[in-house]
Each structure stands twice: as structure tokens, then as C-alpha cells.
Amino acid sequence: MTDSSRATNLLAQLAHLNEQQLRRLLVEHLTKQKLGLYWEANAIERDAALNADLVLPRLLEEWSHVPVGRDSSRRGSANEGDVGMNPDLRNAGEPFTHRNLIIEGDNYDSLRLLRATHAGKIRVIYIDPPYNTGNKDWVYNDHYVGANDRWRHSQWLEFLYRRLTLARDLLTPEGVILVSINDENRARLELLMDEVFPGMKLGSFVWKTRSGSNDEQALFSVDHEYVLVYGQPNFKFRGEDKDFAQYKNLDNDPRGRWKTGDLGKGHTRIERPNAYYPIQNPKTGVWYPCNPAVVWRFASEARIEDITTLRAKTMEQYIREDKVIFPDPKVERVQIWKTKEALLAAIKSGDVPVRPKTKTPLLTEDLPDLDFWVGKPVGFGRPWFKRHLCDVQSDLRPVSSWIRGAVDDDAIDDYSVGLTAQRSGTGEHSVNEILGFNAFPYPKPMSLIKGLLSQATQPNDIVLDFFAGSGTTGQAVLELNAEDASTGSAQAGQRRFILCSSTEANSKEPDKNLCRDVCAERMRRVINGYGGKAGYTLEQGGEFAYLQLDKVEAADAHFEVDAAHAFQLLALKRLGVVCSASEGAVQRLGRVEDCELLVCNEVTPDTIETLAAWPQQHGAARLAIYSTRPKTLSEQLAARGVEANCYSLMDALLSGQRGSAA
């Protein structure tokens, strides 16, 4: 479609809009005048796409997976308390319960389904969306978006906006979303994320993807990509336990173990003039110059009129408390320059105190306080701060935003946790090794996603990737579960994954199914073990349900929604799992505490008798029944002395699938 025809079509739509739609369009345009990102979008089309139909899950058991020989080792009820299966409730012979999901279909529809079933339940989302390079590697509205498409940036932003607004509603109060992006599109995506997730920006990881290229324009090689991080107010990375082995107590300090720390702070004397001043050892009278490039960390009482306004102690207070360690006077060199000429000569010859690491002189001719140093004893050593273990505010080190290459020698400092990842392109080797063919272009390396999830997740989290591609995120979840399980913790190894992937079928390849033949097949081989590598147990997540999506017009739901749709949707909603359906008009979803969750597809005398006998036969104190005729069922059971909460099956199916996501 050309730009002119697109504009003509947009104008032609106005003639067919009703009053309410015209008001909606006018409000959108009047409220769009703001500072920030703007792109071509249509709020009415958004609403229509969101509410066009219902999305219902259909389980394909033949494409789902349970490890061979283990299909009865974890069966039975699910527990709503942790939105998943309770491994202590195992009844052999009952339908198998899947906690991991692979969903085939457009990820917009997958997210619409998950908004109805998993709202507020996903703690970690990681996605690697298409990068909008213009190289015809991204399909939108059934056609490739090329570099010369004037609307490609608007289409890309609208494509992501619709999906991110749905994903936003899935996050828990401690949730986080991590989004990979390249340098070219980072600015646009960051503004979009600011709009969708206001006030949630935590920052970004910078990932060194390669070591340089000889074919870059302007001799400028872009060697990095980003992972944007947007988290809820209660989110925190796991960090890492600090190493306190360096803390000693060689001087028998009554305050306990300590180690030395730098007294400097990363500001110059021009930026922080009040923090540039000399300090003196009160016991020896020796003076020490401040580094003009890295001034003192603490303020001086001589430079602050009212020290009560300070939030921290002054340098003089720390000196009085013996928190400043001065050089040993027995071995330190001390120099007195009796005249300014002698001092200038020493500066010219480089015979003045210097920084220990860089050997940068601390006294230079251009300093404003040079006369101060004439006639005073000046020490050539450097004072240090005495950091006591009892003053450490946190036992954890934060995560550094710099993701190093796996073979880089540059080290992260002792104050942060450094992630490492293989170079870009190495992910292809992993998936191709597992599947035995060139399966997927440009997957992210396992080390990158696993490193991010190791810091972002807790052992019982649900991890969602709605651009799952070849399934790297799912494999990373399994590997982390296995590592946690090796620690022997009872709570370890229980992360779950939800992978959304499309078929990518097209006119040239109508039978192509990326989700089934790459993503799901990779997970199947990883779970079973490949190339001599061990597989994964059920407790480590060694299973998954394969779902396809059926879309039904809301007006036709009463006629087209079948028992299997209802059963799986309710299992996902109430229990966060997928269950193999049993035979009969009464199907058991599971149990929440002492309440049995049941689906009754047909209200007949036989089903009423079955339900009336259920509490005694199954030891249930309460029943919660979803039925097409809840009022009738409730009355019939009450007449038999059975108290049950009966709910409309259709209301339960429609709930959460209608309404704007913006």
C-alpha cells in the first residue's frame, strides 16, 4: 500500500464512524499534544483488535511433552495458592497437570489470553522483539516491512505498543520486564517503554556483542546492544552475597573487623570546591593534599557554616573517631618546602606526593592554594578510610549494568556483580547443535538470557517470553532450576516458563511451523537430554503443554465454545496449569484447600446425582461448580442437602477478555 492510498483510506474511514467513535478519535488527537513519542496509530482500530473476539486455548496432547516413563509421577490436583501445581497432591490415574506452556499463534492473541488467565501473576518477562532494521526480517499485517516503507517506524511502534500494554497487566507487584534492543532502535523503544510503563524505568544493561568490525562506516564500530529494564516498585535483582573475607581486625579495634576504603569521590575540585581541602594527622601534625581530580568523600567543618544540615559525618568527625587511617610515621616520607621557589622546583621535577595507582601529582603550579603548603610538613603517603563490617548496610552486591564478553579480561569491581555473555551469533550454535539443522536466525546466546534470569528470578517465578523464537528462554529456565535443585533447597528448581511463538507460515512455506518444529522440539530434546547431556526431571520443569488458539466471536460463544475450551481456560485462570481433560459431563479441575473445583457441561439428572455424591466420595467440604445453568444446579443440589457455589460458565469464559488495555 502506498503512502497516498494509506492516507486516503484513513480519511475515508471517517464517513463510516458513528458519533461515539468520532468522539473517541477526537479525544485521542486532542490529548496527544505532549512531549514525547508520537506515531501514526488509530485508537478505534486498537479497541476493535482487542475486543474483536474471544481467544480460547486448545490443548494438543500429541505435541505436549512428558518425559518417557514419567507420565504418572506427577499427576493430580493443583493448588491455587502458588498459581500452580502442588507436588504433594499426587493421585495416580488422574489427568496430568502441566505447569509449563508453549503457545502457538500470534503473540498478540497469546497475550490477550494470558491477560484473562495470568493477570498479575508473571514476575519476569524477557523478550527479544524484531529490531525494525528494514532488512525484511519482520512481518506485520501479513507483509514484510522494508527499509523504504515511510510508515515502518510507526508500524513497529504500534506493533509493540499493543503487545506491551497487554504484557504490563501480567506483571506481579514485584515484576520486571527485560527487553533486548539494538543501538539503532533503542531511543524509540525507550520512549515507548516510558509511556507504557511510566515511572518503572530502572535502567539498561549494555551487552558487548562483538570485538569490532572493519567494515563500519566512519570507522565507528557499534559493538554493543542493550537490555532495557522496567520494574515494579517492589522489584529487586537478587544481587550476590558480599565477600567479607577481606575484613580483618589486626589492631584489635573494639568495633570489630574492618578493611580499608578510598577517601576520594568521583568529582573534581571545580565541580565540588567545598570538598577540596587539605587534611592533617592530629597525632603527627603532617598534612596531606587533596586530589584535584577526585576530591574528598566527606565535607569539612571548616567549609560548612552549619554542619547540622549535613546528612553524613564530617571528615573531622571521622578523624576524631579513628575512622581515617594515616600512613605509618615510621616509614613515611615527610617533606617541608621552606620557600615557594623550593616547592615549585619540586613540582617541576615531579618530586611531590602522587596518586598511588596513576602516579598523578597532587600538587601542581595552577592550584589556588599553593602557598598553603610552604613551610608545612607534607606526607607522601595517602590516608585511607576504615570501613567496619558492623557499618555495612547490605549483605548483597548490586548487579552491574555492564555485561562483559565471556572472554574479556576486564574485571568488575568488588562492589557489584558482573554478568558475562557470549558474543552475538553464538546462540545459533546452541540451537543448531540441539536440533541438528540451521533452525533459527540470530537467537540470543544462552549465557545472556540465563545470566539475566539468574538475577531477575526467584525459584518459584513464572517467566514469560512472548517472542520466544527458538525457545532459548525456556532452556535457560530449566538450567537454572537444575542448578538450584543441586543446592538441596526444598524451594529450589520450581521456575515455570510460558513461551509464545508463531508458525511463521507464508505463501511460499504454508506448512512451516516454527513453534512446533523449532521451539517445542528444542524444549523436548533439552528435557530428554541431547548429545550426551542429561535431561531434566519433572521437579525441574521437565514437561510442557502445547496450546493452540481458537478465536470465537463473542456473540457466537454460546454455540462455538466447547467443553475442552472451558475446561482449559478455567484451569489456567484458577490454577495456572493445563490439565488433560477427563471423560464425562463433570470434570475436576483441582482443589483449593478443602474446596473442589468442578466443571459441569450438562445439567442432567445424572450429573446432579454425581455432584450430590461428590463431597462424601472425595472428602471435600465445599464445591465450586462452573455450569451453563448455575441457578438451576444450585437449587437442585440444595434440595439434596449439598451446599455448592455455582458460577456461570459463560461469565467465567468472558471475564478478562473484553475491555481496553491502554
VENPEHU-V183446 format. One line per field, one symbol per residue. ss: DSSP state (H for helix, E for strand, C for the rest). burial: + if it has 9 or more other C-alpha atoms within 8 Angstrom, else -. A space follows every 50 residues. Layout:
BEGIN
ss=???
burial=???
END
This chain:
BEGIN
ss=CCHHHHHHHHHHHHHHCCHHHHHHHHHHHHCCCCCCCCCCCCHHHHHHHH HCCEEEEEECCCCCEECCCCCCCCECCCEHHHCECCCCCCCCCCCEEECC EEEECCHHHHHHHHHHHCCCCEEEEEECCCCCCCEEEEEECCEEEECCCC CHHHHHHHHHHHHHHHHHCCEEEEEEEEEEECCCCHHHHHHHHHHHCCCC EEEEEEEECCCCCCCCHHHCCCCEEEEEEEECCCCCCCCEECCCCCCECC CCCCCCCEEEECCECCCCCCCCHHHCCCEECCCCCCEECCECCECECCCC CCCCCCHHHCCCCCHHHHHHCCCEECCCCCCCCEEEECCHHHHHHHHHHC CCCECCCCCCECCCCCCCCHHHHECCEEECCCCEEEEEHHHCCCCEEEEE EEEEECCCCCCCCCCEEEEEECCCCHHHHHHHHHHCCCCCCCCCCHHHHH HHHHHHCCCCCEEEECCCCCCHHHHHHHHHHHHHHCCCCCCCCCCEEEEE ECCCCCCCCCCCCHHHHHHHHHHHHHHHCCCCCCCCCHHHCCEEEEEEEE EECHHHHHHHCCHHHHHHHHHHHHHCCEECCCCCCEEEEEEECCEEEEEE CCCCHHHHHHHHHHHHHHCCCEEEEEECCHHHHHHHHHHCCCCEEEEEHH HHHHCCCCCCCC
burial=-----+----------+---++-++--+--------------++-++--+ +-+++++++++--++++---++-+++++++--+++---++-+--++++++ +++++-+-++++++++++++++++++++---+-+-+++++---++++--- -++++++++-+++++++++++++++++++++++-++-+++++++-++--+ +--+++++++----------+-++++++++++--+-++++------+-+- -----++++---++--+++--+-++++---+----+++++++-+++-+++ +--+--------+++--++---+++------+-+-+++-+-+++-++--- -++++-----+++------+--++-+++++-++++++++-------++++ +++++----------+++++++++++++-+++-++---++--++++++++ +++++++-+++++++++++++++++++++++++++------+++++++++ +++-+------+++++++++++++++++++----++++-++++++++++- -++---+---+---++++++++++++++++----++++++++--++++++ +++---++-+++-++----+-+++++++-+--++-+++----++-+++++ -+++--+-----
END
